[in-house]
Amino acid sequence: MKPDTQNKWMESELGTFDESLTPPPPPKPEPSVMGSVWDYAYAAARVILGLLFALHGAQMLSGLAGGHTPDTMTLGTGIVEFVGGVGIAFGAYTRPLALLLSCGMAWIYYQLCIPNGVWPMPKNGEFSALYFFFFLALALIGPGVISFDRQRSRR
């Protein structure tokens, strides 16, 4: 039995296929001007944790509020933390900054906690672990709807 390459059987049973009878594709939903509650909550978490991280970098740079006089390593780390924290707070270059800061926090956690075991409590490694997972999530998820990155990509 030879295959029916011209669809004679199908046309005799069902009729010919008419392009005009197919429904149009559904319209794409318009992005809302006002974001959802989750967009605002995500942006608030990004801004608050980014500014807290930037303040920690500013403390390392200035030596105020319990900070010590910056040496070369502390100066470099303070600059990265301050600039990265401000960038994260505004949502500018979020993915690369978050990946850089996540790697930095993983290194700090390794330096603080791994010599004494994995548990973060004895050496106050909770904040480095928290920032590590937050920045890793930002690098994977992105800046969110309310950010400079999103506004820049719309142009």
Buried (B, 14 or more C-beta within 10 A) or exposed (E): EEEEEEEEEEEEEEEEEEEEEEEEEEEEEEEEEEBEEEBBEBBEBBBEBBBEBBBBBBBBBEEEEEBEEBEEEBEEBBBBBBBBBBBBBBBBBBBEBBBBBBBBBBEBBEEBBEEEEEEBEEBEBEBBBBBBEBBBBBBEEBBBBBBBBBEEEEE
